[in-house]
Amino acid sequence: MNVASEFIRMHEMYQTLELRLGQEQKQNESLHRSIAELHNQLDESTMEKEVLERETDLLKDALVEKARHISMQDLTLTEAQKQAQLLAASNTERGR
């Protein structure tokens, strides 16, 4: 009877280990799915970051171009003021 009880005990241990193995495999699969989802989220975040960086670069370029345009307008205005002053001085001289 000792052999029979040992056999039953070993069989119960085997079933317990088999049950644990099944649970561990399910948990492992769940972890793998979670990791895959996190990788997808990371990829999406990386792509969003790259898009935002490109948009930022475009906005910086547009700002630089706008600053150049304003600078050119300022130079044109300054030159026009100088011409107006010269014309006014010339008219003043003619009037004398």
Secondary structure as GFF3:
##gff-version 3
##sequence-region A 1 96
A	DSSP	alpha_helix	2	95	.	.	.	ID=ss1
###
